[in-house]
Amino acid sequence: MTNQQALSLAETCASALFERDAASQRMGMRLLSVAPGAARVGMSVRDDMVQGHGTCHGGYLFALADSAFAFACNTYNEATVAIGCSIDYVAPARLGDTLTAQAIEQSRSGRTGNYDVRIENQDGQLIALFHGKSYKVRGSVLAQENADE
């Protein structure tokens, strides 16, 4: 497979997965870019995402990182799920912030993979660091689309 074919497959897989992802869409996430083993996802902090201390609830930050992780590890058209994730909150995100989560594959072998996700705000300030471990299950990302043809 050429680099261009791999990039095209990654983009097709991520677009198909995002189209079926009501949770990410309802949180206002945007799929910004995709490459094999990588994804960038954006989200703006809305007033309904702010918790009692006046900052973005950590669950939304985790969801943003988890979505970027999911799009990155499913770029090979092999259905892949999370088997473990952790997050470190570094700085608060605030109402109106535009966040970007950049997921990068660190390793992929057999059925498992490791991905790191960095969340930054619009000023490039580090907000959180996330690590996810993936597990390849049966099936493909595009199987649903192919079944409709």
C-alpha positions as CSV (number, residue, x, y, z in Angstrom):
1,M,0.0,0.0,0.0
2,T,1.4,3.4,-0.9
3,N,1.5,6.3,1.5
4,Q,-1.3,8.0,-0.3
5,Q,-3.5,4.9,-0.2
6,A,-2.8,4.5,3.6
7,L,-3.7,8.1,4.1
8,S,-6.9,7.8,2.1
9,L,-7.9,4.6,4.0
10,A,-7.2,6.4,7.4
11,E,-9.4,9.4,6.4
12,T,-12.2,7.1,5.1
13,C,-12.2,5.0,8.3
14,A,-12.1,8.1,10.6
15,S,-14.9,9.8,8.7
16,A,-17.1,6.7,8.8
17,L,-16.5,6.2,12.5
18,F,-17.1,9.9,13.3
19,E,-20.4,9.8,11.3
20,R,-21.6,6.9,13.6
21,D,-20.3,8.6,16.8
22,A,-23.3,10.5,18.2
23,A,-21.5,11.1,21.5
24,S,-18.5,12.9,20.0
25,Q,-20.8,14.9,17.7
26,R,-23.1,16.0,20.5
27,M,-20.2,17.2,22.5
28,G,-19.3,19.4,19.6
29,M,-16.1,17.6,18.6
30,R,-14.7,18.2,15.2
31,L,-12.4,15.7,13.3
32,L,-9.6,18.0,12.2
33,S,-7.1,15.7,10.6
34,V,-6.2,12.0,10.3
35,A,-3.2,9.9,9.2
36,P,-2.4,6.3,9.7
37,G,-2.1,5.9,13.5
38,A,-2.9,9.5,14.2
39,A,-5.8,11.9,14.6
40,R,-6.5,15.5,15.7
41,V,-9.9,16.3,17.2
42,G,-11.1,19.8,18.3
43,M,-13.7,20.8,20.8
44,S,-14.8,24.2,22.3
45,V,-15.6,24.4,26.0
46,R,-19.3,25.3,26.4
47,D,-21.0,26.5,29.5
48,D,-22.7,23.1,30.0
49,M,-19.2,21.6,30.2
50,V,-18.1,23.7,33.2
51,Q,-18.1,22.2,36.7
52,G,-18.5,23.8,40.1
53,H,-14.9,25.2,40.2
54,G,-15.5,27.1,37.0
55,T,-13.3,25.0,34.8
56,C,-14.1,22.3,32.2
57,H,-15.2,19.0,33.8
58,G,-12.5,16.4,33.5
59,G,-14.9,13.9,32.0
60,Y,-15.2,16.1,28.9
61,L,-11.4,16.3,28.6
62,F,-11.2,12.5,29.0
63,A,-13.9,12.1,26.3
64,L,-12.0,14.4,23.9
65,A,-8.8,12.5,24.3
66,D,-10.6,9.1,24.1
67,S,-12.3,10.1,20.8
68,A,-8.9,11.2,19.3
69,F,-7.5,7.9,20.5
70,A,-10.4,5.9,18.9
71,F,-10.0,7.6,15.6
72,A,-6.3,7.1,15.5
73,C,-6.3,3.4,16.4
74,N,-9.1,2.7,13.9
75,T,-7.2,4.1,10.9
76,Y,-6.2,0.7,9.5
77,N,-9.8,-0.5,8.9
78,E,-9.4,-3.0,11.7
79,A,-12.1,-2.7,14.4
80,T,-10.2,-1.6,17.5
81,V,-11.4,-0.8,21.0
82,A,-9.8,0.5,24.2
83,I,-8.6,-2.0,26.9
84,G,-7.1,0.7,29.2
85,C,-6.8,4.4,29.4
86,S,-5.3,6.9,31.8
87,I,-5.2,10.7,31.9
88,D,-3.2,13.3,33.8
89,Y,-4.8,16.7,34.1
90,V,-2.0,19.4,33.8
91,A,-3.9,22.7,33.6
92,P,-7.5,23.8,33.7
93,A,-9.5,24.4,30.5
94,R,-11.9,27.3,30.7
95,L,-15.2,28.4,29.2
96,G,-14.6,29.4,25.6
97,D,-11.3,27.6,25.2
98,T,-10.8,25.8,21.9
99,L,-9.1,22.5,22.7
100,T,-7.2,20.2,20.3
101,A,-6.4,16.6,21.1
102,Q,-3.5,15.1,19.1
103,A,-3.3,11.3,19.2
104,I,-0.2,9.6,18.1
105,E,0.5,5.9,17.8
106,Q,3.5,4.8,19.9
107,S,3.4,1.1,19.1
108,R,1.2,-1.4,17.3
109,S,1.9,-5.2,17.2
110,G,-0.4,-8.2,17.0
111,R,-3.7,-7.2,18.5
112,T,-2.6,-4.4,20.8
113,G,-1.4,-0.8,20.4
114,N,-0.3,2.1,22.5
115,Y,-1.3,5.7,21.8
116,D,-0.5,9.0,23.5
117,V,-2.8,12.0,23.3
118,R,-1.9,15.5,24.1
119,I,-4.7,18.1,24.7
120,E,-3.8,21.8,24.3
121,N,-5.8,24.9,24.3
122,Q,-5.9,27.6,21.6
123,D,-2.7,29.2,23.0
124,G,-0.7,25.9,22.9
125,Q,-0.9,25.4,26.6
126,L,-0.8,21.8,27.7
127,I,-4.1,20.8,29.4
128,A,-3.9,17.1,29.7
129,L,-1.9,14.0,28.8
130,F,-3.7,10.7,28.0
131,H,-2.4,7.2,27.3
132,G,-4.6,4.5,25.7
133,K,-4.0,0.9,25.0
134,S,-6.0,-0.6,22.1
135,Y,-7.1,-4.1,21.3
136,K,-8.0,-5.3,17.8
137,V,-11.4,-7.2,17.7
138,R,-13.0,-9.0,14.9
139,G,-14.4,-7.0,12.0
140,S,-13.5,-3.8,10.2
141,V,-14.5,-0.2,10.5
142,L,-15.9,0.0,7.0
143,A,-17.8,-3.3,7.2
144,Q,-21.1,-1.4,7.9
145,E,-20.7,0.8,4.8
146,N,-19.7,-2.1,2.6
147,A,-22.8,-4.1,3.8
148,D,-25.1,-1.3,2.6
149,E,-23.8,-1.5,-1.0
